[in-house]
Amino acid sequence: MKAKALSVRECTWMSEECHLVEELHGGTQRNSLCLPNIFRSRKVKPLTKIQTGPTYQVYHTARELLLEVLDRGAVRELIRRAAGVKAGAHRPSYSQSREQGADLTEEEYTEALTWFSIVLQGGLSVGQNCSFDSELMLKLDGWQGVLKRNSFQTNLLSLTRLEDRDKLEALSAFCSHLTRRYQALYTPGRNLAVKKYTLSYDQGHCSLHLALLCDTSSGFICNMYLYSAEQLQRQSRKPVVEQVVGHLLRPFCGHRHLVQMDSSARMDGRLSDIFSSLGVDIQFDSPVNTSSPPVMLKQTSEDAVSQLAHLQGWTGPALFPQPDQKGSVVEVFLPGLWVTLHILCINTFVLHTLQCEGSLRQVSLTEFSRTLASKLAADSSVTVPILPRLNSSVYQETGLTNLSKQRTNTISCGHVMENEREGCSSAARLQGGNRPGVCGLDNAGNSCYLNAVLQCLCSTVPLVEHLLDQDTRKELRRLKCRVVVTFVRLLEEMWLGRSSSCAPVEARSVLCSILPQFNNCSQQDAQELLLFLLNALHDDLNKRGGSTIVSHLFEGQLAYMTLCMHCDHQTHSTQTFTVLSLPLPTDINKCSIQDCLSLFFEQTVLTGGEQMLCSMCGLRRETTVLTCLDKPPEILLLHLKRFGCKGKNQVKLKTNVEFSSMLDLSPFLSSSVQNNSFSSYHLYAVVNHIGHLNMGHYTALCHNALTRTWHCFDDSAVREVQDSLVQSPNAYMLLYSRKPFQKPNIHGL
């Protein structure tokens, strides 16, 4: 293999691509490379609602965003096909290849990321006449030794032995997987454009062509199609341009998109007629002027945002094997894969360009792609250094012209009021380096609920002291307590690390593996996550037998006394709890935490269908139930039930619950624990929820036992706050300790 410079240039549609193909010998047989004739159907009706602007998902780092698309499923798509080739089959069946590649090991995925990292190291340059210095070429050639020992490259090279038709099918399946991932992250605006490109290197042209569907307001590539015109002409009588455009627009029919195309694809107006009945309006521009100089790509103003240069072409070094004498004269699979990987870089760049509007740092595409590639196979906690950190997890806009205005006024999932954002900005971060236990957590895509919970547990001093104890850590490693060991590594970084923030990628990965309901980018309930996480930690620690630090700290016990109102027969029972979910008084705007506790512990009369069976009467009778706190926990977790139903609608209750740093539980204790040492609790953490039921953002306020100060944790942004500002109408969870925390006893602190 040798490093070469591959160029991708925008071009016009050839006349032979815009005409029907003569009748094929043997009829009009088709295969999977040809789309079904769905675009002539008159049954598809346009949607009445029109999308006016793009909607996109925001991820905390470029690396995390790219890996959200280039996931294990994408790698598995390539490996499973390669497995069939090495087994001797040119086109393995889906069931066979799926079985062969069902389980992708961590080593296989790491090998793939290493390969992608090396191949993308050369960066991506905009323009038609870009050159690369000899030093870069020598560096790329020097990495061949690493690539030769890479099992993923071995799989890819086996795919180059396929026929061109099968190579295109493998590329199409890979691109389709990536496109589906992107469609879950980004919804384009109304104005789209279809662009056609030709591939060439060493002054020679490749038979492979590329077509892209782009959002003209941002330059985001919504869909891609790698094809051979000759191959499509041999398999269908439909014009090539109709097949290609049909493939690109298939996911977007019926949304009344306005699609711009080069006039060389006009087909005497027939192309517009084909798609107009499917809710797509095609307009034709003047022919592409391939001799015009490209526009330099940068984070532009609103006037130039539609002129992003990557819509005109790019150049970069690629790694190709020597041509296979039994196969094509010019290899098409690896160039096609190279193009696809750089589209991943471009889309990552575009999304971060959108999120970072107004940033003082101008980042070139070449710098961005090289830096991203260098971090791709690195440790998960390493972020791309040229990108500013973001506090948001989902961001919506209605056109780029309103971008700056919406950054101030919009509250989306992950956005807070502008004055709060300024208080948590990078300029207001803690000075003088990181303080132990005061470490922000990067947002990994709508993971603010997880970050808030982890901050509260990080501030629970008895838990941290126990898990970071040297003897405990040795025992955990011996017993292979995967969940706890991962959590301990995160605690080490937050208490003993030197960074002002870190990425809890490993912790989230392990958590999602055992709790698949959290393995998505949807908004989740922080209280529910905390309960599941504590149970997971307890189960893992319980391998040693007996009680655990989790049960010792967080478990309490409720006592119930039931009284039959007919015969006065009493029964007693108990129930262990971890979190107390407190109801909020209705129809009032303000109450106290004592009011919520009183509602929870108030005497209840069960009547009607809720009557209980009395063991003395032998009948269901009206029953009085009295609840009290029989065993107060060391750590009291209070959950305010803000989400409920109002009629048939689910709503969030915005009652301002007032609480103080001291909590008196004496009115709710059973007679067996009427002792002052059990009644007084000290507040040390608060989880706040901003927004409403379907869209909101979690932050945490935690008291640091070492500095004796409160801090606001808004994902990676951290700021110190005064005690008087801890009270908030957004409080969702309150964490109290029976004893005030002292300076943590942690080895190395």
Residue, then its C-alpha position, 0 to 999 in steps of 0.5 A: m500500500k502507498a499514500k496517494a492524494l485523492s481529489v473529490r471535485e464537483c461536476t455536472w451530469m453527463s448526457e448519457e446519465c439523463h436518458l433511458v437505457e436501451e432494452l437490456h438483453g434478457g428483460t428488465q431484471r433488477n437487483s438490490l442496487c436498483l431502487p424499487n419503482i416507488f417514485r412513480s406512485r401517486k399514493v404518497k401525499p405531502l405532509t401538511k406540516i412543513q419543517t422550516g429549519p434544521t433540528y440537530q442533536v448536540y454532543h459534547t465533543a467531536r469525538e463522541l459525535l463521530l463515534e455515535v455514528l461510526d458505532r459498532g454496528a457500522v464496523r460490524e457491517l464491514i466485518r460480517r461481509a469480509a468474513g463471508v469473503k474469507a470463507g470463500a463466498h463472494r456474496p455471503s447470505y445475510s443470515q450467515s454473515r450476521e451470525q459470523g459478525a453478531d458479536l463485535t469484541e472490544e479488540e475488533y472495535t479498537e482495531a477498527l478505530t485505530w485504522f480509521s485514525i491512521v487513514l484520517q491523519g492526513g487531514l482534509s483540505v478544501g480546493q482543487n489544487c491542494s498538495f501534501d508535503s513529502e513529510l506527511m506522505l512519508k509519515l503515512d507510508g511509515w504507518q504501513g507497518v502498524l496497518k499490516r498487523n491490523s486485523f481490521q485492515t485484513n478484513l478490508l483488503s479481503l473486500t477489495r477482492l470482490e467484483d465491483r458490483d459487490k464492492l458497491e453493495a458493501l459500500s452502499a450498506f455501510c453508507s446506509h447504516l451511517t445515514r440512518r444514524y445521522q437521520a436520528l441526529y439531524t433533521p434538515g430544513r426545507n432547502l436541500a441541494v443534490k451535488k455530484y462529484t467525481l473521484s480522481y488521483d494521480q491524474g487519473h479518474c476513478s470509475l466511482h462517482l459520489a452524489l450528496l444531498c446537502d442542507t443548503s442552510s448549513g452544509f450538512i450532508c443528509n444523505m450520500y450515494l457512491y455509484s458506478a454509472e455503467q453498473l446502474q445502466r446495466q441493471s435498470r432502464k431508468p436514467v442514472v440521474e433518476q436512480v441516484v436522486g431517488h436514492l438520495l431523496r427516498p427518506f425525505c419524500g412528502h416533506r415539501h423540500l425544495v431541492q436545487m440541482d445543476s441544470s445538466a440534470r433537467m431531462d427536459g423537465r421530466l425529473s421535476d415531474i417524477f418527484s413533484s407528486l411525491g412532495v419534492d420540488i426540484q429547481f435547476d441552477s446554472p451549470v457548475n463552473t468547475s474552474s471557479p476558485p473555491v471558497m475558503l471554509k471557515q466559521t462564516s457569517e450568516d451571509a456566507v453560511s450557504q457557501l461552505a466550500h466542502l460542497q465544491g470538493w476536497t482533497g486529501p491523502a489516501l491509502f490504497p493497495q496495489p491493483d488486483q490483477k484479477g479485479s478492476v483496473v482501478e480499485v474502487f472500494l478503498p477510495g469509496l471508503w475514504v470518501t465516506l470517512h471524510i464525510l463523517c469528518i465534514n458532518t462532525f465539523v458542520l455540527h460543531t460549526l453550528q454549535c460554536e457560532g460566535s466563538l472567537r476561535q476559527v477552526s479550519l477543516t484541515e486542522f479539525s479533521r487532523t486533530l479529530a483523527s489523532k484523538l479517535a483511537a485515544d483514551s475516551s476521556v481525551t477531548v478534541p482540544i480545539l473545540p469549546r466545551l458545550n453545556s447543551s445536549v439538544y439544541q433546536e433552531t429555526g434558521l441560522t439567521n436567528l441563531s444568536k437570538q435563540r442562543t439567548n432566549t431558548i430553553s431546550c434540553g440542555h439549555v438554561m437561562e442566559n444569566e445561569r449560562e454566563g455564571c457557568s461559562s468557561a470564563a467563570r470556571l474555578q481558578g487555580g486548577n482543579r480542587p479535589g471533588v470539584c470536577g465537571l463532567d462532559n455531556a455525552g449527548n443528553s447525559c445531564y441527568l447522569n452527570a447530576v447524579l454522579q456529582c451527588l454521589c461524588s459528594t457523598v463523603p462516606l461512600v467515597e472514603h470507603l470505595l477509594d480505600q486501598d484495601t477495598r480497591k484491592e478486594l474489588r479488583r480481586l472479585k472483578c466487580r466491574v460496575v464498582v471498579t468503573f465507578v471507583r476509577l471515575l471517583e479517582e479522577m474527580w477527587l485525585g485528578r488534575s483536570s477541571s472536567c472529565a468525560p464519564v464515558e466508561a461509566r456510562s458505557v458500563l451503566c448502559s450495558i446493564l441498564p439498556q433502558f438508558n442506552n439512548c439519547s432520550q431525556q431520562d429521570a434522574q431519580e430513576l437513574l439514581l435508584f437503578l445505579l445504587n441497586a447496581l452498585h449494591d449487587d456488585l458489592n454484594k459478591r463479598g456477602g452481607s451488607t454493603i456500603v450502599s445498604h449501610l448508607f442509603e437504606g432506611q425502614l418505614a413502619y406501617m400500622t393498619l387499624c380495622m375501623h370495624c373491630d379495631h384489630q391492629t397489624h404491623s409491617t415494615q418496608t425497606f426504602t432507598v428514596l422517599s418520593l414526596p407528593l406536592p400540595t396541589d393548587i398552591n405555588k409555594c410550600s415547605i419540605q415539611d409540608c411535603l413530608s407531612l403529606f407523605f406520612e399523613q394518616t390514610v383511610l382506605t375505603g371502597g375498592e381499596q378496603m383491606l382484608c381484616s384477619m379478625c373479621g374475615l371481610r374487607r373493611e375500611t382501614t386506617v394506615l399510619t406510616c412512620l419512619d422506623k429506621p432513618p438512613e444515614i443518607l436521606l434521599l428525598h424525591l419531589k414528585r413534580f411529574g404527574c397527570k392533570g386530567k388526561n395530560q402529563v404535566k410538571l408541577k412548578t411548586n416552589v418547595e422551600f427547604s433549608s440546610m437543616l431538616d427536622l424529622s422528629p415529627f415522623l419518627s416511630s416511638s422506638v427511635q424518638n432520639n435527637s441524634f436521629s432527627s436532625y439532617h444536614l443538606y449536602a446536595v440538590v438536583n435541579h430540573i429546568g424546563h418541562l416534561n419532555m424537554g429539560h436540563y439537570t444540574a447539581l448543587c453540591h457541598n464540598a466537605l474539603t473546601r466547605t463551599w457549595h458549587c453548581f455543576d452544569d455538566s462540564a461547567v462549574r462555579e462556586v455559589q453562595d449558601s443563600l443561592v442553594q434554595s431554588p424553585n427548580a429543586y427535584m431531589l434533595l440529599y441529606s446526611r445524618k452527620p455533617f461530612q468532615k474532611p475526606n480521609i482519602h489516600g493521596l489527597 
